[in-house]
Amino acid sequence: MDSRQIIFRIINYILFVISFALIFWLVFLYVKNQAIDECAKASKYTTEVTAENATVSYPVIDFYNKCLEDKGIR
């Protein structure tokens, strides 16, 4: 084998490993963000501020943190 072929095979292998690691990281990040979003929606508290004609929503902290613990994020 030519030394150029060996170098190209090594570069191809390195690029394959980097691509696989990047795809794995992106999938992991997507799943984590989905879990956070689901916990925020499941523990949502909504109240209306009549003085300013507005609706405010936020997660109930205790339920939100418990949900994240159950999903293994915290």
C-alpha positions, 0 to 999 in steps of 0.5 A: 500500500502507498503511504498516501492511501494509509494517510487517507484511511486514517483521515477517513477513520478519524472523520468517521469517529468524529461524525459518530460522536457528534451525532451521538452528542446531538441526539443526547442533547435533543433528548435532554431538551425534550425531557426538560420541556416535558417537565416544564409543561407538566408542572406549569402554573398559570395565573392571571394578572388582572391589573396588567391584563396579562397571563403568567406561566411558570413551572412549580419548582418542586414538581419541576425538580422532582420530574428532572430527577426522575428523568435523570437530568439532575 
